[in-house]
């Protein structure tokens, strides 16, 4: 079997790059065929997921720069703009998980990556426009809220990406592969919070940037990602594969909901990834409003590094593959207990 193997589904419609008889737990198959295919799919999955996280947290930087663009919001309204993409992205994880068995990993990765164009185009065209600045405060807030909500598309990418890659790897190697996949995606948080403050002030004189209020180019935050998203979508379409074995057993999901351990794992997940992404979304705004005097005296940190909010996300992302590697060798329960106790 090769990665060019195809199958004819019902309705006699040819669906290219579908692979049947996938058996990664067979060591001979894995070494001769499976490893190469799995790594190629993992690479494109990481890239697409990385962009998903990057777009998902984009508003954490936009919000703290709205005042420089002439839009004044209350602190509670600013937190709404950072919380809503998180809420939307978290909710989308459920349908995104079932999309991989329904449409195939290749098609869905390309589709979910393409959906990231929507929040970026809205940010580039609508948010910095003179029309929005001239509107009443209530109109400004609701338009911004709607634009921010679309960034939630990036949050759903994580669940579909993880579900898809899990089918490609043998049981003994899933921990490291999924950890690497998650780390590559999670790095999008720190990359956005590190790079976007610089992108927003491209072309602004250095002396002006040190002023309390200075010019920013909010449109650049959307335009910056467009070519990368297009590249990821086309790359996923041309280079990734779908597995016929990737099927959603809805009965097993229903049974899992009746298991106490399912809810225990959900609570643990809230404390692990939930705290990671929650703090990542809130931290730049919290830092800006908690330490205004400090940031006023350190313009480099305030303007170029967004208050160093990216550091926590960077550390958490880099630790992901190591945690997966440990789980493969020591067991996921032991590693989870150790991390939770720490």
C-alpha positions as CSV (number, residue, x, y, z in Angstrom):
1,X,0.0,0.0,0.0
2,X,1.2,3.5,-0.8
3,X,0.0,7.0,0.1
4,X,-1.4,7.3,-3.4
5,X,-3.9,4.5,-2.8
6,X,-7.5,5.6,-3.3
7,X,-10.9,4.2,-2.7
8,X,-14.2,4.5,-4.5
9,X,-16.9,5.5,-1.9
10,X,-20.6,5.1,-2.6
11,X,-22.0,7.2,-5.4
12,X,-19.0,6.4,-7.5
13,X,-17.2,9.7,-6.8
14,X,-13.5,9.5,-6.9
15,X,-11.9,10.9,-3.7
16,X,-8.2,11.3,-4.1
17,X,-5.6,10.8,-1.3
18,X,-7.8,8.5,0.8
19,X,-5.8,5.7,2.4
20,X,-7.4,2.4,3.4
21,X,-5.9,-0.5,5.4
22,X,-3.9,1.9,7.7
23,X,-2.2,-0.2,10.4
24,X,0.4,1.9,12.2
25,X,0.7,-0.6,15.1
26,X,2.2,-3.1,12.6
27,X,5.9,-2.4,13.0
28,X,6.8,-3.5,9.5
29,X,4.1,-1.3,8.0
30,X,5.1,1.6,10.2
31,X,8.8,1.5,9.2
32,X,8.2,0.9,5.5
33,X,5.2,3.1,4.8
34,X,3.4,4.6,7.7
35,X,6.1,6.7,9.3
36,X,6.8,8.9,6.3
37,X,3.1,9.5,5.6
38,X,2.3,10.3,9.2
39,X,5.2,12.8,9.5
40,X,4.1,14.6,6.4
41,X,0.6,14.9,7.7
42,X,1.9,16.0,11.1
43,X,4.0,18.7,9.6
44,X,1.1,20.3,7.7
45,X,-1.2,19.8,10.6
46,X,1.2,21.7,12.9
47,X,1.4,24.6,10.5
48,X,-2.3,24.9,10.0
49,X,-3.0,24.6,13.7
50,X,-0.3,27.1,14.5
51,X,-2.1,29.7,12.4
52,X,-5.4,28.8,14.0
53,X,-4.0,29.6,17.5
54,X,-2.3,32.8,16.1
55,X,-5.6,34.1,14.8
56,X,-7.5,32.9,17.8
57,X,-5.5,35.1,20.2
58,X,-5.2,38.0,17.8
59,X,-7.7,40.1,19.7
60,X,-5.6,40.0,22.8
61,X,-3.2,42.4,21.1
62,X,-5.9,44.3,19.1
63,X,-7.8,45.2,22.3
64,X,-4.9,46.8,24.1
65,X,-4.2,49.0,21.0
66,X,-7.8,50.2,20.3
67,X,-7.2,53.4,22.2
68,X,-4.3,54.3,19.9
69,X,-6.7,53.8,17.0
70,X,-9.2,56.3,18.4
71,X,-11.7,53.7,19.9
72,X,-12.2,54.0,23.6
73,X,-13.9,51.1,25.5
74,X,-14.5,50.4,29.1
75,X,-12.4,47.7,30.8
76,X,-15.3,45.3,30.9
77,X,-15.9,45.8,27.2
78,X,-12.3,45.1,26.5
79,X,-12.4,41.9,28.4
80,X,-15.5,40.9,26.5
81,X,-13.6,41.3,23.2
82,X,-10.9,38.9,24.5
83,X,-13.3,36.4,26.1
84,X,-15.7,36.0,23.2
85,X,-13.2,34.4,20.7
86,X,-12.2,32.0,23.5
87,X,-15.8,31.0,24.1
88,X,-16.6,30.6,20.4
89,X,-13.4,28.6,19.8
90,X,-14.1,26.3,22.7
91,X,-17.7,25.6,21.6
92,X,-16.5,24.9,18.0
93,X,-14.3,22.1,19.3
94,X,-17.2,19.7,19.5
95,X,-18.3,19.9,15.8
96,X,-14.7,20.3,14.6
97,X,-13.9,16.9,16.2
98,X,-16.6,15.1,14.3
99,X,-15.7,16.9,11.1
100,X,-12.5,14.8,10.6
101,X,-14.4,11.5,10.3
102,X,-17.1,13.1,8.3
103,X,-15.0,14.9,5.7
104,X,-11.5,13.5,6.0
105,X,-8.5,15.1,7.6
106,X,-7.2,16.5,4.4
107,X,-10.3,18.3,3.3
108,X,-11.2,19.5,6.8
109,X,-7.7,20.8,7.5
110,X,-7.8,22.8,4.3
111,X,-11.3,24.0,5.0
112,X,-10.7,25.0,8.6
113,X,-7.5,26.8,7.6
114,X,-9.4,28.7,4.9
115,X,-12.0,29.9,7.5
116,X,-9.3,31.8,9.2
117,X,-9.4,34.3,6.3
118,X,-12.7,35.6,7.6
119,X,-11.5,37.1,10.9
120,X,-8.4,38.4,9.2
121,X,-10.2,40.1,6.3
122,X,-12.7,41.6,8.8
123,X,-9.9,43.0,10.9
124,X,-8.1,44.4,7.9
125,X,-11.1,46.0,6.2
126,X,-13.6,46.9,8.9
127,X,-12.0,47.5,12.3
128,X,-9.5,50.2,11.3
129,X,-11.9,52.0,9.0
130,X,-12.9,55.6,9.5
131,X,-16.5,54.6,9.4
132,X,-16.2,52.6,12.6
133,X,-14.4,55.4,14.4
134,X,-17.2,57.8,13.6
135,X,-20.0,55.5,14.9
136,X,-21.7,55.8,18.3
137,X,-20.0,53.9,21.1
138,X,-22.6,51.1,21.2
139,X,-22.3,50.5,17.5
140,X,-18.5,50.4,17.8
141,X,-18.7,47.8,20.5
142,X,-21.1,45.5,18.8
143,X,-19.3,45.6,15.5
144,X,-16.0,44.9,17.3
145,X,-17.7,42.1,19.2
146,X,-18.9,40.5,16.0
147,X,-15.5,40.7,14.4
148,X,-13.8,39.3,17.5
149,X,-16.2,36.3,17.6
150,X,-15.1,35.2,14.1
151,X,-11.6,34.7,15.5
152,X,-13.0,31.8,17.4
153,X,-12.7,29.7,14.2
154,X,-9.0,29.4,15.1
155,X,-9.9,27.7,18.4
156,X,-11.8,24.9,16.8
157,X,-8.7,23.9,14.7
158,X,-7.0,22.4,17.8
159,X,-9.6,19.6,18.3
160,X,-9.8,18.6,14.7
161,X,-6.1,18.6,14.3
162,X,-5.4,16.5,17.4
163,X,-8.2,14.0,16.4
164,X,-6.8,13.7,12.9
165,X,-3.2,13.1,13.8
166,X,-4.1,10.6,16.5
167,X,-5.3,8.2,13.7
168,X,-2.0,8.3,12.0
169,X,0.3,7.2,14.8
170,X,0.7,3.9,16.7
171,X,-0.4,3.8,20.4
172,X,3.2,3.9,21.7
173,X,4.1,7.0,19.7
174,X,0.9,9.0,20.0
175,X,2.0,10.9,23.1
176,X,5.0,12.5,21.5
177,X,3.3,13.1,18.2
178,X,0.2,14.8,19.8
179,X,2.5,16.7,22.1
180,X,4.4,18.0,19.1
181,X,1.2,18.8,17.3
182,X,-0.1,20.7,20.3
183,X,3.1,22.5,20.9
184,X,3.4,23.7,17.3
185,X,-0.2,25.0,17.6
186,X,0.2,26.5,21.0
187,X,3.3,28.4,19.9
188,X,0.9,30.5,17.8
189,X,-0.2,32.2,21.0
190,X,3.3,33.4,21.9
191,X,4.2,34.2,18.3
192,X,1.1,36.5,17.9
193,X,1.7,38.2,21.2
194,X,5.4,38.8,20.4
195,X,5.2,39.7,16.7
196,X,1.9,41.6,16.4
197,X,2.9,44.6,18.6
198,X,5.8,45.1,16.2
199,X,3.6,44.6,13.1
200,X,1.1,47.2,14.3
201,X,3.7,50.0,14.4
202,X,5.5,49.3,11.1
203,X,6.1,52.7,9.5
204,X,5.4,54.7,12.7
205,X,8.3,56.9,13.7
206,X,10.2,55.6,16.7
207,X,9.9,58.9,18.6
208,X,6.1,58.8,18.2
209,X,5.8,55.3,19.5
210,X,7.1,56.4,22.9
211,X,4.2,58.8,23.3
212,X,1.2,57.7,25.5
213,X,-1.0,57.7,22.4
214,X,0.5,56.9,19.1
215,X,-0.5,55.7,15.6
216,X,-1.1,52.0,15.0
217,X,-2.0,50.1,11.8
218,X,-4.7,47.6,13.0
219,X,-5.2,46.5,9.4
220,X,-1.7,45.0,9.4
221,X,-2.7,42.5,12.0
222,X,-5.2,41.0,9.6
223,X,-3.1,41.4,6.4
224,X,-0.1,39.8,7.9
225,X,-1.7,36.3,8.2
226,X,-3.5,36.2,4.8
227,X,-0.6,34.8,2.6
228,X,0.3,32.3,5.4
229,X,-3.3,31.1,5.6
230,X,-3.6,30.6,1.9
231,X,-0.3,28.7,1.8
232,X,-1.5,26.4,4.7
233,X,-4.8,25.7,3.0
234,X,-3.3,24.8,-0.3
235,X,-0.5,22.8,1.3
236,X,-3.0,20.8,3.3
237,X,-5.1,20.1,0.2
238,X,-2.1,19.0,-1.9
239,X,0.0,17.2,0.6
240,X,-2.2,15.7,3.4
241,X,-4.2,12.5,3.3
242,X,-7.4,11.1,4.7
243,X,-7.8,7.8,6.4
244,X,-10.9,5.6,5.8
245,X,-10.4,4.1,9.3
246,X,-11.0,7.6,10.9
247,X,-14.6,7.1,11.9
248,X,-16.6,8.6,14.7
249,X,-18.3,6.0,16.9
250,X,-21.1,8.1,18.3
251,X,-22.2,5.2,20.5
252,X,-18.9,5.2,22.3
253,X,-19.1,8.9,22.8
254,X,-22.5,8.5,24.4
255,X,-21.2,5.8,26.7
256,X,-18.2,8.0,27.6
257,X,-20.6,10.7,28.9
258,X,-21.9,8.2,31.5
259,X,-18.5,7.5,32.8
260,X,-17.4,9.5,35.9
261,X,-13.8,9.4,34.6
262,X,-14.8,11.4,31.6
263,X,-16.0,14.3,33.7
264,X,-12.9,14.0,36.0
265,X,-10.7,14.3,32.9
266,X,-12.7,17.3,31.8
267,X,-12.1,19.0,35.1
268,X,-8.4,18.2,34.9
269,X,-8.4,19.7,31.3
270,X,-9.9,22.9,32.6
271,X,-7.1,23.2,35.0
272,X,-4.4,22.4,32.5
273,X,-5.2,23.7,29.0
274,X,-8.0,25.8,30.3
275,X,-5.7,27.8,32.5
276,X,-3.1,28.0,29.7
277,X,-5.4,29.5,27.1
278,X,-7.4,31.5,29.7
279,X,-4.4,33.2,31.1
280,X,-3.0,33.7,27.6
281,X,-6.1,35.6,26.5
282,X,-6.4,37.7,29.6
283,X,-2.7,38.4,30.6
284,X,-1.8,41.2,28.1
285,X,-4.9,43.2,29.2
286,X,-4.4,42.5,32.9
287,X,-0.7,43.6,32.6
288,X,-1.7,46.8,30.9
289,X,-4.3,47.8,33.5
290,X,-2.4,46.5,36.5
291,X,1.0,48.0,35.9
292,X,0.4,51.3,34.0
293,X,3.1,53.2,35.8
294,X,5.7,50.5,35.2
295,X,4.8,50.2,31.5
296,X,4.9,54.0,31.1
297,X,8.5,54.0,32.2
298,X,9.5,51.1,30.0
299,X,8.2,51.8,26.5
300,X,10.1,48.9,25.0
301,X,8.2,46.4,27.1
302,X,4.9,48.2,26.8
303,X,4.9,48.8,23.1
304,X,7.1,46.2,21.5
305,X,6.6,43.2,23.8
306,X,3.0,43.8,24.9
307,X,4.0,43.6,28.5
308,X,5.8,40.3,28.2
309,X,2.5,38.5,28.1
310,X,3.8,36.0,25.6
311,X,6.3,34.4,28.0
312,X,3.9,32.2,29.8
313,X,2.4,30.8,26.6
314,X,5.9,30.2,25.2
315,X,6.9,28.1,28.2
316,X,3.7,26.1,28.2
317,X,4.0,25.4,24.5
318,X,7.6,24.2,24.6
319,X,6.7,21.9,27.5
320,X,4.1,20.1,25.5
321,X,6.2,17.5,23.6
322,X,8.2,16.7,26.7
323,X,4.9,16.0,28.6
324,X,3.8,13.7,25.7
325,X,7.1,11.9,25.7
326,X,7.0,11.3,29.4
327,X,3.4,10.0,29.1
328,X,4.5,7.4,26.5
329,X,7.0,6.1,29.0
330,X,5.5,6.6,32.4
331,X,1.8,6.6,31.7
332,X,-0.5,9.6,31.2
333,X,-2.1,9.3,34.7
334,X,1.2,9.6,36.5
335,X,2.3,12.6,34.5
336,X,-1.1,14.3,34.9
337,X,-0.9,13.7,38.7
338,X,2.6,15.2,38.9
339,X,1.7,18.2,36.8
340,X,-1.6,18.8,38.7
341,X,0.2,18.5,42.0
342,X,2.9,21.0,40.9
